[in-house]
Amino acid sequence: MPAMVTGATDGIGKQYAIELAKKGMNICLISRSETKLIEVANYIEQNQKVITKFIVADFSKGKIIYDKIRTHLDPLDIGILINNVGVMHECPDEFDELSEDSIWEMISVNIGAVTMMTKIIIPKMKLKNRGLVLNVSSGAHCQPMPLAAVYGATKSYTKTFTIALRKELAEYNVKAHLLIPMFVRTKMTDFTTTPKSGNIFFPNAESYVKATINTLGYYSQTCGYWNHNIQYILLNLIPEFVRVFIAHKVNKVFRQQYYNQQKVKQII
Ligand SMILES: NC(=O)c1ccc[n+]([C@@H]2O[C@H](COP(=O)([O-])OP(=O)(O)OC[C@H]3O[C@@H](n4cnc5c(N)ncnc54)[C@H](OP(=O)(O)O)[C@@H]3O)[C@@H](O)[C@H]2O)c1
């Protein structure tokens, strides 16, 4: 029974693919870069006795990619779907400063992929009366996110979509679970220099997934990492308008750090 991971060539998705393979699962990887997919697939097969398959697909292209994905997945009996793929703009910024391409990319990748991959995979799971869909949301779904307004909204979509689906799928013994990472050091969060890798508050993808893999299938909703669960609980004790205020302040700091990094790069 293979597992499938979207956005499997870097960060959290790549680590999920590696950890699931360690558990003996065959893995189907989907991402946009064939070179990186081959690298990850080879790494997994060299280190674990499992079979990998990969599909090259750019989720930012929207509707046109899903027929090809469906055809590739037809012969497979996916037992676990990790809807991980996601994008953010290069750094927190005001909505009207974002390019239209960047806005469409977030909508197509963060909303389109979780929706359509689930649509493709669940009919077989329902038929077989088993399966798990893990949708990766974000701490950004806790409140509106000034300077990451679209990104935060896409993650709120993931949350409500998953909770609704969970109810629908329960009678078929198919689980729809939500993973809520807080800050994880990956390519996506390169805009900030503050949290260093290895820090217990801001783990890198490897440490984060090594912890969170143990929660897979057990919790309908979790941050997957003890420290992130504490942050999530504390955050939700604060009134929303205060959370929005804090999110705005923090994103302003991140944006400034990004601009400072860019200036240093220009000088070098
Ligand atoms: N990092 C955090 O702090 C954090 C916090 C909360 C939630 N999350 C969520 O966790 C998930 C993973 O984030 P991450 O930090 O691991 O991101 P990441 O390191 O940037 O990795 C993203 C993965 O998605 C792939 N990808 C990006 N755009 C794609 C596209 N158009 N088509 C196909 N594949 C594409 C990337 O491929 P390439 O290798 O080609 O780039 C990469 O494999 C996302 O949903 C994110 O929103 C992250």
The ligand as an SDF file (V2000), in Angstrom:
LIG
                    3D

 48 52  0  0  0  0  0  0  0  0999 V2000
    8.2450   25.9800    6.7020 N   0  0  0  0  0  0  0  0  0  0  0  0
    7.3410   26.4190    7.5560 C   0  0  0  0  0  0  0  0  0  0  0  0
    7.6470   27.1380    8.5180 O   0  0  0  0  0  0  0  0  0  0  0  0
    5.9050   26.0190    7.4080 C   0  0  0  0  0  0  0  0  0  0  0  0
    5.0280   26.3910    8.4340 C   0  0  0  0  0  0  0  0  0  0  0  0
    3.6990   26.0480    8.3200 C   0  0  0  0  0  0  0  0  0  0  0  0
    3.2550   25.3390    7.2290 C   0  0  0  0  0  0  0  0  0  0  0  0
    4.1270   25.0070    6.2330 N   0  0  0  0  0  0  0  0  0  0  0  0
    3.5800   24.2640    5.0930 C   0  0  0  0  0  0  0  0  0  0  0  0
    4.3090   23.0680    4.9260 O   0  0  0  0  0  0  0  0  0  0  0  0
    4.3090   22.7010    3.5500 C   0  0  0  0  0  0  0  0  0  0  0  0
    5.7280   22.4520    3.1020 C   0  0  0  0  0  0  0  0  0  0  0  0
    6.4700   23.6410    3.2800 O   0  0  0  0  0  0  0  0  0  0  0  0
    8.0700   23.6640    3.2610 P   0  0  0  0  0  0  0  0  0  0  0  0
    8.4740   24.7040    4.2200 O   0  0  0  0  0  0  0  0  0  0  0  0
    8.6030   22.2930    3.3830 O   0  0  0  0  0  0  0  0  0  0  0  0
    8.3240   24.2330    1.7840 O   0  0  0  0  0  0  0  0  0  0  0  0
    9.6070   24.0890    0.8360 P   0  0  0  0  0  0  0  0  0  0  0  0
   10.8130   23.7120    1.5920 O   0  0  0  0  0  0  0  0  0  0  0  0
    9.6250   25.3300    0.0210 O   0  0  0  0  0  0  0  0  0  0  0  0
    9.2180   22.8330   -0.1010 O   0  0  0  0  0  0  0  0  0  0  0  0
    8.1060   22.9190   -0.9280 C   0  0  0  0  0  0  0  0  0  0  0  0
    8.0250   21.6940   -1.7990 C   0  0  0  0  0  0  0  0  0  0  0  0
    6.9450   21.8940   -2.7240 O   0  0  0  0  0  0  0  0  0  0  0  0
    7.4370   21.8300   -4.0650 C   0  0  0  0  0  0  0  0  0  0  0  0
    6.7190   22.7710   -4.9170 N   0  0  0  0  0  0  0  0  0  0  0  0
    6.6520   24.1130   -4.7870 C   0  0  0  0  0  0  0  0  0  0  0  0
    5.9190   24.6400   -5.7800 N   0  0  0  0  0  0  0  0  0  0  0  0
    5.5050   23.6000   -6.5360 C   0  0  0  0  0  0  0  0  0  0  0  0
    4.7240   23.5090   -7.7050 C   0  0  0  0  0  0  0  0  0  0  0  0
    4.2520   24.5900   -8.3220 N   0  0  0  0  0  0  0  0  0  0  0  0
    4.4700   22.2820   -8.2220 N   0  0  0  0  0  0  0  0  0  0  0  0
    4.9790   21.1780   -7.6390 C   0  0  0  0  0  0  0  0  0  0  0  0
    5.7460   21.2040   -6.5340 N   0  0  0  0  0  0  0  0  0  0  0  0
    6.0080   22.4070   -6.0010 C   0  0  0  0  0  0  0  0  0  0  0  0
    8.8860   22.2260   -3.9350 C   0  0  0  0  0  0  0  0  0  0  0  0
    9.5630   21.8110   -5.1040 O   0  0  0  0  0  0  0  0  0  0  0  0
   11.0620   22.3480   -5.4380 P   0  0  0  0  0  0  0  0  0  0  0  0
   11.9610   21.3940   -4.7190 O   0  0  0  0  0  0  0  0  0  0  0  0
   11.1400   22.2550   -6.9280 O   0  0  0  0  0  0  0  0  0  0  0  0
   11.1550   23.7480   -4.9300 O   0  0  0  0  0  0  0  0  0  0  0  0
    9.2710   21.4860   -2.6630 C   0  0  0  0  0  0  0  0  0  0  0  0
    9.4410   20.1250   -2.9130 O   0  0  0  0  0  0  0  0  0  0  0  0
    3.6120   23.8420    2.8000 C   0  0  0  0  0  0  0  0  0  0  0  0
    2.2740   23.5250    2.5720 O   0  0  0  0  0  0  0  0  0  0  0  0
    3.7110   24.9990    3.7750 C   0  0  0  0  0  0  0  0  0  0  0  0
    2.6840   25.9430    3.5800 O   0  0  0  0  0  0  0  0  0  0  0  0
    5.4380   25.3240    6.3000 C   0  0  0  0  0  0  0  0  0  0  0  0
  1  2  1  0
  2  3  2  0
  2  4  1  0
  4  5  1  0
  4 48  2  0
  5  6  2  0
  6  7  1  0
  7  8  2  0
  8  9  1  0
  8 48  1  0
  9 10  1  0
  9 46  1  0
 10 11  1  0
 11 12  1  0
 11 44  1  0
 12 13  1  0
 13 14  1  0
 14 15  2  0
 14 16  1  0
 14 17  1  0
 17 18  1  0
 18 19  2  0
 18 20  1  0
 18 21  1  0
 21 22  1  0
 22 23  1  0
 23 24  1  0
 23 42  1  0
 24 25  1  0
 25 26  1  0
 25 36  1  0
 26 27  1  0
 26 35  1  0
 27 28  2  0
 28 29  1  0
 29 30  1  0
 29 35  2  0
 30 31  1  0
 30 32  2  0
 32 33  1  0
 33 34  2  0
 34 35  1  0
 36 37  1  0
 36 42  1  0
 37 38  1  0
 38 39  2  0
 38 40  1  0
 38 41  1  0
 42 43  1  0
 44 45  1  0
 44 46  1  0
 46 47  1  0
M  CHG  2   8   1  16  -1
M  END
$$$$
